[in-house]
């Protein structure tokens, strides 16, 4: 194409960037600025509210741990750092006996509840039967109802049934213990539900095609369960067992109502010590219980989330 001045110009030639006029930026309106500041204030307020909530929950725990190292007997005045109360705790025979009682009770009740809870979870997740809905409601009942209500129900049951509070005399790591059967039954009764919930959640996430593949390789039901189902289910079983152990170790209400006279677990012993006044020794015992409970809960959470790449070996 030729212009009137005789100069040639190619068709479709682009203009320079500076020749293209950029669209004008619209000024930010007062309404949009107000909305922006309101959103920032709301975000800051929500963060501050969450911080205050966590501070309200955990500040007393931090104070308890801090004053467990207090050199003074008073829990209201700091007199320097000392581990004296931890030494006194270890040398207190009643506290050590209560600790052994708690450990034995937690081990026995956890073992029984883990087996029964796992079987209940498999029945509820894999099978259909008459009354399944009612069984499902009963399984969740110990989790829903208050501890005091369940403790009173167990106490009435033991009195009516005649089970009573007969002790089971046993030697546990060289220590002679007398643990009432009623306490063991009570702990198993509420631990079954927690184990069943954890194991059932693990079952719902499992891939059934692996079990079908095992049957295709001529594995019977027992071989499939032992070599395929159980290894994949093991993280849930261990997580539920650790959760049950933690709950049994920390339980006070049900133990207090079902133990009878002369039997103390560590939480019950701490309750008896508080009646005489709060001392740094109680803070030391509570700190040890808190650390043990947190450790078990953390391990339980890792075990529940683990096992996604469980190796399955079908040796038939």
Secondary structure, DSSP 8 states (H G I E B T S, - for coil): -B-TTS-B--TT----GGGS---------HHHHHHHHHHHHHHHHHHHHHHHHHHHHHHHHHHHHHHTTBSSS-SSS---B--HHHHHHHH-HHHHHHHHHHHHHHHHHHHHHHHHHHHHHHHHHH---TTHHHHHHHHHHHHHS-HHHHHHHHHHHHHHHT-TT-EEEEEETTEEEEEEHHHHHHHHHHHHHHHHHHHHHHHHTS-HHHHHHHHHTT--HHHHIIIIIHHHHHHHHHHHHHHHHHHHHH--HHHHHHS-TT---HHHHHHHHHTT---HHHHHHHHHHHHHHHHHHHHHHHHHH--TT-------
